[in-house]
Amino acid sequence: MDPARSFLLSLKIPTQPQFRSLLPLFHLQLRACNNIWLSYFQWNESTEQTSVHDSKLRQSISSIQRIALSTYAFVLLAYIVSPNSRACTSTADNILGFVFITTFMETSLMSWIFYLKRNDVVLLWNSFLNFEKNYLPRKQFIIPM
Protein backbone atom coordinates (compact mmCIF):
# COMPACT_ATOMS: atom_id res chain seq x y z
CA MET A 1 0.00 0.00 0.00
CA ASP A 2 1.09 3.52 -0.76
CA PRO A 3 2.54 5.22 2.39
CA ALA A 4 0.60 8.43 1.78
CA ARG A 5 -2.66 6.48 1.51
CA SER A 6 -1.94 4.46 4.65
CA PHE A 7 -1.14 7.69 6.51
CA LEU A 8 -4.45 9.24 5.44
CA LEU A 9 -6.34 6.11 6.48
CA SER A 10 -4.61 6.13 9.86
CA LEU A 11 -5.87 9.66 10.62
CA LYS A 12 -9.46 8.40 10.88
CA ILE A 13 -10.99 11.76 9.99
CA PRO A 14 -14.75 11.70 10.55
CA THR A 15 -16.59 12.14 7.29
CA GLN A 16 -20.00 13.55 6.62
CA PRO A 17 -22.63 11.20 5.19
CA GLN A 18 -22.89 11.44 1.44
CA PHE A 19 -26.68 11.90 1.46
CA ARG A 20 -28.71 13.99 3.85
CA SER A 21 -32.30 13.25 4.67
CA LEU A 22 -34.83 15.41 2.82
CA LEU A 23 -37.69 14.64 5.19
CA PRO A 24 -36.75 16.91 8.15
CA LEU A 25 -36.32 19.92 5.91
CA PHE A 26 -39.53 19.09 4.07
CA HIS A 27 -41.42 18.86 7.39
CA LEU A 28 -40.00 22.20 8.50
CA GLN A 29 -40.89 23.93 5.21
CA LEU A 30 -44.38 22.43 5.08
CA ARG A 31 -45.09 23.36 8.70
CA ALA A 32 -43.92 26.95 8.13
CA CYS A 33 -46.03 27.27 4.97
CA ASN A 34 -49.09 25.78 6.66
CA ASN A 35 -48.78 28.16 9.61
CA ILE A 36 -49.18 31.16 7.30
CA TRP A 37 -51.71 29.36 5.07
CA LEU A 38 -49.43 29.62 2.07
CA SER A 39 -49.41 25.96 1.09
CA TYR A 40 -52.27 23.82 -0.10
CA PHE A 41 -50.40 20.61 0.77
CA GLN A 42 -50.65 18.70 4.02
CA TRP A 43 -48.68 15.93 5.68
CA ASN A 44 -50.52 12.73 6.54
CA GLU A 45 -48.89 11.14 9.59
CA SER A 46 -50.45 7.70 9.17
CA THR A 47 -49.29 7.15 5.58
CA GLU A 48 -46.24 9.47 5.79
CA GLN A 49 -47.27 11.02 2.49
CA THR A 50 -48.23 14.48 1.31
CA SER A 51 -51.68 15.26 -0.02
CA VAL A 52 -53.70 18.26 -1.18
CA HIS A 53 -55.72 20.07 1.50
CA ASP A 54 -59.46 19.52 1.36
CA SER A 55 -60.21 22.92 2.87
CA LYS A 56 -61.72 25.34 0.34
CA LEU A 57 -60.86 28.28 2.63
CA ARG A 58 -57.16 27.34 2.62
CA GLN A 59 -57.18 26.96 -1.16
CA SER A 60 -58.88 30.32 -1.67
CA ILE A 61 -56.46 32.13 0.68
CA SER A 62 -53.58 30.45 -1.13
CA SER A 63 -55.01 31.67 -4.45
CA ILE A 64 -55.30 35.23 -3.13
CA GLN A 65 -51.67 35.11 -1.99
CA ARG A 66 -50.59 33.80 -5.39
CA ILE A 67 -52.46 36.60 -7.19
CA ALA A 68 -50.93 39.21 -4.87
CA LEU A 69 -47.44 37.77 -5.42
CA SER A 70 -47.83 37.83 -9.20
CA THR A 71 -49.27 41.35 -9.20
CA TYR A 72 -46.43 42.62 -7.02
CA ALA A 73 -43.86 40.96 -9.30
CA PHE A 74 -45.30 42.61 -12.42
CA VAL A 75 -45.54 46.03 -10.73
CA LEU A 76 -41.89 45.77 -9.70
CA LEU A 77 -40.92 44.74 -13.21
CA ALA A 78 -42.83 47.69 -14.68
CA TYR A 79 -41.09 50.05 -12.26
CA ILE A 80 -37.61 48.69 -13.00
CA VAL A 81 -37.97 48.94 -16.79
CA SER A 82 -39.67 52.36 -16.74
CA PRO A 83 -37.61 55.31 -18.06
CA ASN A 84 -38.11 57.32 -14.85
CA SER A 85 -36.56 54.55 -12.79
CA ARG A 86 -33.58 54.26 -15.09
CA ALA A 87 -33.00 58.01 -15.03
CA CYS A 88 -32.79 58.32 -11.24
CA THR A 89 -30.84 55.13 -10.39
CA SER A 90 -27.44 53.85 -11.39
CA THR A 91 -26.86 50.99 -13.78
CA ALA A 92 -25.61 48.77 -10.95
CA ASP A 93 -28.83 49.35 -9.01
CA ASN A 94 -30.90 48.58 -12.11
CA ILE A 95 -29.01 45.33 -12.65
CA LEU A 96 -29.43 44.39 -9.00
CA GLY A 97 -33.14 45.17 -9.21
CA PHE A 98 -33.45 43.10 -12.37
CA VAL A 99 -31.79 40.11 -10.68
CA PHE A 100 -34.12 40.47 -7.70
CA ILE A 101 -37.25 40.78 -9.85
CA THR A 102 -36.20 37.81 -12.00
CA THR A 103 -35.96 35.55 -8.97
CA PHE A 104 -39.19 36.98 -7.60
CA MET A 105 -41.04 36.34 -10.87
CA GLU A 106 -39.61 32.82 -11.07
CA THR A 107 -40.95 32.14 -7.58
CA SER A 108 -44.33 33.46 -8.66
CA LEU A 109 -44.26 31.27 -11.77
CA MET A 110 -43.37 28.17 -9.72
CA SER A 111 -46.24 28.94 -7.36
CA TRP A 112 -48.67 28.98 -10.28
CA ILE A 113 -47.23 25.77 -11.70
CA PHE A 114 -47.53 24.06 -8.31
CA TYR A 115 -51.15 25.20 -8.16
CA LEU A 116 -52.04 24.09 -11.69
CA LYS A 117 -50.30 20.74 -11.37
CA ARG A 118 -50.77 20.13 -7.65
CA ASN A 119 -51.56 16.41 -8.03
CA ASP A 120 -48.36 15.94 -10.05
CA VAL A 121 -46.42 17.83 -7.40
CA VAL A 122 -47.84 15.58 -4.69
CA LEU A 123 -46.88 12.52 -6.73
CA LEU A 124 -43.37 13.88 -7.23
CA TRP A 125 -42.89 14.68 -3.52
CA ASN A 126 -44.22 11.29 -2.48
CA SER A 127 -41.87 9.59 -4.94
CA PHE A 128 -38.90 11.48 -3.45
CA LEU A 129 -39.99 10.55 0.06
CA ASN A 130 -40.55 6.88 -0.87
CA PHE A 131 -37.10 6.74 -2.46
CA GLU A 132 -35.60 8.18 0.69
CA LYS A 133 -37.53 5.83 2.94
CA ASN A 134 -36.63 2.72 0.93
CA TYR A 135 -33.09 3.37 -0.25
CA LEU A 136 -31.43 5.83 2.12
CA PRO A 137 -30.66 5.09 5.77
CA ARG A 138 -32.96 6.73 8.30
CA LYS A 139 -31.40 9.65 10.14
CA GLN A 140 -31.97 10.33 13.81
CA PHE A 141 -32.53 14.07 13.39
CA ILE A 142 -36.10 13.96 12.07
CA ILE A 143 -38.01 17.05 13.16
CA PRO A 144 -41.35 16.11 14.74
CA MET A 145 -44.48 17.72 13.32
C-alpha positions in Angstrom: 0.0 0.0 0.0 1.1 3.5 -0.8 2.5 5.2 2.4 0.6 8.4 1.8 -2.7 6.5 1.5 -1.9 4.5 4.7 -1.1 7.7 6.5 -4.5 9.2 5.4 -6.3 6.1 6.5 -4.6 6.1 9.9 -5.9 9.7 10.6 -9.5 8.4 10.9 -11.0 11.8 10.0 -14.8 11.7 10.5 -16.6 12.1 7.3 -20.0 13.5 6.6 -22.6 11.2 5.2 -22.9 11.4 1.4 -26.7 11.9 1.5 -28.7 14.0 3.8 -32.3 13.2 4.7 -34.8 15.4 2.8 -37.7 14.6 5.2 -36.8 16.9 8.2 -36.3 19.9 5.9 -39.5 19.1 4.1 -41.4 18.9 7.4 -40.0 22.2 8.5 -40.9 23.9 5.2 -44.4 22.4 5.1 -45.1 23.4 8.7 -43.9 26.9 8.1 -46.0 27.3 5.0 -49.1 25.8 6.7 -48.8 28.2 9.6 -49.2 31.2 7.3 -51.7 29.4 5.1 -49.4 29.6 2.1 -49.4 26.0 1.1 -52.3 23.8 -0.1 -50.4 20.6 0.8 -50.7 18.7 4.0 -48.7 15.9 5.7 -50.5 12.7 6.5 -48.9 11.1 9.6 -50.4 7.7 9.2 -49.3 7.2 5.6 -46.2 9.5 5.8 -47.3 11.0 2.5 -48.2 14.5 1.3 -51.7 15.3 0.0 -53.7 18.3 -1.2 -55.7 20.1 1.5 -59.5 19.5 1.4 -60.2 22.9 2.9 -61.7 25.3 0.3 -60.9 28.3 2.6 -57.2 27.3 2.6 -57.2 27.0 -1.2 -58.9 30.3 -1.7 -56.5 32.1 0.7 -53.6 30.5 -1.1 -55.0 31.7 -4.4 -55.3 35.2 -3.1 -51.7 35.1 -2.0 -50.6 33.8 -5.4 -52.5 36.6 -7.2 -50.9 39.2 -4.9 -47.4 37.8 -5.4 -47.8 37.8 -9.2 -49.3 41.4 -9.2 -46.4 42.6 -7.0 -43.9 41.0 -9.3 -45.3 42.6 -12.4 -45.5 46.0 -10.7 -41.9 45.8 -9.7 -40.9 44.7 -13.2 -42.8 47.7 -14.7 -41.1 50.0 -12.3 -37.6 48.7 -13.0 -38.0 48.9 -16.8 -39.7 52.4 -16.7 -37.6 55.3 -18.1 -38.1 57.3 -14.8 -36.6 54.5 -12.8 -33.6 54.3 -15.1 -33.0 58.0 -15.0 -32.8 58.3 -11.2 -30.8 55.1 -10.4 -27.4 53.9 -11.4 -26.9 51.0 -13.8 -25.6 48.8 -10.9 -28.8 49.4 -9.0 -30.9 48.6 -12.1 -29.0 45.3 -12.7 -29.4 44.4 -9.0 -33.1 45.2 -9.2 -33.5 43.1 -12.4 -31.8 40.1 -10.7 -34.1 40.5 -7.7 -37.2 40.8 -9.8 -36.2 37.8 -12.0 -36.0 35.5 -9.0 -39.2 37.0 -7.6 -41.0 36.3 -10.9 -39.6 32.8 -11.1 -40.9 32.1 -7.6 -44.3 33.5 -8.7 -44.3 31.3 -11.8 -43.4 28.2 -9.7 -46.2 28.9 -7.4 -48.7 29.0 -10.3 -47.2 25.8 -11.7 -47.5 24.1 -8.3 -51.1 25.2 -8.2 -52.0 24.1 -11.7 -50.3 20.7 -11.4 -50.8 20.1 -7.7 -51.6 16.4 -8.0 -48.4 15.9 -10.1 -46.4 17.8 -7.4 -47.8 15.6 -4.7 -46.9 12.5 -6.7 -43.4 13.9 -7.2 -42.9 14.7 -3.5 -44.2 11.3 -2.5 -41.9 9.6 -4.9 -38.9 11.5 -3.4 -40.0 10.5 0.1 -40.6 6.9 -0.9 -37.1 6.7 -2.5 -35.6 8.2 0.7 -37.5 5.8 2.9 -36.6 2.7 0.9 -33.1 3.4 -0.3 -31.4 5.8 2.1 -30.7 5.1 5.8 -33.0 6.7 8.3 -31.4 9.7 10.1 -32.0 10.3 13.8 -32.5 14.1 13.4 -36.1 14.0 12.1 -38.0 17.1 13.2 -41.3 16.1 14.7 -44.5 17.7 13.3 
